[in-house]
């Protein structure tokens, strides 16, 4: 009986995605709108208004629902005069899925809603301020593909007060490619506009003396904007030169950093994570993703308070994993906007070096595997040299463990299992393949190592 009631309910309820964005530049929100097919469009607006908790934010009288395509981010059409039409009729009946979505729009008190005709064009409008090289999101509008560039200038003047007589408009024609709309008689369709496009407006016609668009400040600002990303960086406290030098021995202090620039924005103390210590600083840094990691580190060095070679960068992924950034010649183009970077004090890796993890193996303990220290090995370095280096690595890390390099054994580690014994004369990256995060065991011995050949066999004996 319950199943039959649910089936009847499903056959009378329209379920469709509905979106809402307060303004351009703010992430769009998504909900699932469920309304009875007999409810009117006006009543559906009330349901969507409540879904997005807009009471007290914007009056329901200044809201409407329009047809929207989330894939193209395009405004498809509006529903003037259809406020009393049932949702079943408006959406073409109750269906399992719809080929389009709805968008809840809100207008300012002094504005009026424009009619969106089908087969039109959605424009994301940005203002370009040449002084300071700033690109600001303005709003989203809808217009016909048949209007001319001159008509568009007049439309932008009416909507956003950009002077039609002096405004220059550029469009993002292809990815990272901008074109100036210089012919006022050309239609948007002829210029290559489609369902949704980005347009950039420089309102005052500054710097127009250059013959080629690519030589203008307008183009330069757009080019920089197109290639910029925001990186989320957490910074440590500023250090004195003495402290930075001490940390360079790889003390493992965790920090976050960012270069100083006009685009740098420091998070307020009120927004800081309560779990962080007062010394932590988190900033959002805008960078050109064409720069190399080496250049990025040089920019960060002043903020960190240490030379670039004395701190390390780690990239943090959404699953929480961290990997050290070691390829200094790589560009930042592989990073998405809002990628997270963690900086840790300590000597950065040089060419041919790899940071590995060493674990202490105690075969007679119930917890036989315990992280000991991180060490750096270089191409051609022997296992014997690593054993001698461990003494200094443990002191630097502040470890209470003391070792005798002649009475330890280094073994390969597979998951938690100890494997092949590595001989003192074997070389890393030649006889032993290593990679960032490679793990190995250090096993303490009762006497000096006796195994000197790969032909020898070692047997574990638990007592």
C-alpha angles and dihedrals in degrees: 000000000000090000091052091049091051091049091051090049092050090053092056102042125083111214116192138151115259126192135199131189121180093206142335112288093034118100113261117243125222131204137165111249114208117183134157111260089238094057114104127242088251091056091047089056088057091051092050091046089056093043091060093042094237097152106125090013102072127354116250089236089068094054134085140169120240134180110266138183111211094191093059093026087229133149103232104185145323128235106230113176093010098096091118095045115114117249090235090059094040094052097038096253137304110318139172090238138000127222091225140030139225129247125205108220126196125195134201117259094253095045131086127213117256121223114250111213118203117262091030131133130257116215126198103205123209129181119222117210108194094197103080092005095257126166113196128191110235112175147294121266137176127222143155122279088224097066118102129241087254089054089050091054090054091046091052090048091053094045103037107011094248105155108248092207095060106021119116118202128202126183131207096243098176133357107304090352121113129191128194115235096223101156110079091192095055117102122233089244091055090049090057101258116158136173096314129012140166118235126190120206125201099190103195105048093235122172098014096145095095113095097218123055089224088063096055129099086234091063092043092055092047092047092052091046093050092053098043128102134181118241122197107222130178115208132205123222116287110269134213117239089255093052092046091051091050092049090050089075086074104264090162099232109169119231146151127220148179139188121256114251142135088265093054113114121189116209114241121248089245090060095045119115108263091219092062123091118247088254093066118097124190121194140171111230125192112213138172105253091212091071119100125245088248092057090045091054092049089054090049096049096082092051093045091047094229138087115270092251091058099063136052132220123221125189114219118210127205091258090059097253118139127206126185116245104229107153101091094182093058117102126231091247090104091063123091121220111276092024112159123240124189121196122206124188115242140090111308119231118267126215110296095018128120129190113226135185120237123200127197112238117209106173095189096052123089088229095047098165122064130159109254109177144315115252137186121232127185133208109282095015113139127231088240090058090051090054091054091045091054091073091063093039091057093048092049091050091051092240120166090213115106123193140187107223090214092056103051134086126208116214134181114256123217110186098311097329122105112231139169119007112238115224123228093243096050115109129222117243089012107054094007121044111217133178136179109298093016109161132216139170127241110206121193117224132205090228140010117304112275099180107094104151135058086228090066121093126218122202126201114230118187115203 
